[in-house]
Amino acid sequence: MDNNTPESGGYKGGIGSLFGGGSPEYSNTELAGVPLTGMSPLSPYLNVDPRYLVQDTDEFILPTGANKTRGRFELAFFTIGGCCITGAAFGTLNGLRMGLMETRDMPWSKPRNVQILNMVTRQGASWANTLGSVALLYSVFGVAIEKARGAEDDINTVAAGTLTGMLFKSTAGLKGAARGGLVGLAMSGLYALYNNWDHLKGTSPSRY
């Protein structure tokens, strides 16, 4: 008996309908035009409404009372460590440049290598200490302002940057502290502007 005859298809449908398990058969042409999301009719593949399978919001398993984003205290360790590593790398390159320039009249020998190595070590440690200190001050001010205000927004970023610049250059007097505060205000303001650029353009920020 040929199973592809119309009679066999009707027989299978009839047996299925007797036991309540019958399901309509769809051709490949009909199934090709079925959308994957946002459908109001039932899917021919699943006996559920596909709208219930679409998740519009991110779902995370978090402890009770925890935030979806890291706070300033958690980011402080990454900020300080990253600034120290960045400062060490920049200082190493700068020390190598300075060492080669200062010893360009010397022949390649052990004294020249030692002098270049000393310059590299000195500059690397100096820049790592400088950027690490700035990051430490910025993180301490940021956490303190966040705890004092009870909110986390760009005001904390700008205020922490300004206070960091003022305190870091406070040893140079009032004018030096004022210049440091202006530099910190400008840099933190640019950082806040960068973080809110998508919002200012009217587009939602991308999530990763």
Buried (B, 14 or more C-beta within 10 A) or exposed (E): EEEEEEEEEEEEBEEEEEEEEEEEEEEEEEEEEEEEEEEEEEBEEEEEEBEEEEEEEEEEEEEEEEEEEEBBEEBBEEBBEBBBEBBBEBBBBBBBEBBEEEBEEEEEEEEBEEBBEEBBBBBBBBBBBBBBBBBBBBBBBBBBBBEEEEEBEBEBBBBBBBBBBBBBBEEEEEEBBBBBBBBBBBBBBEBBEEEEEEEEEEEEEEEE
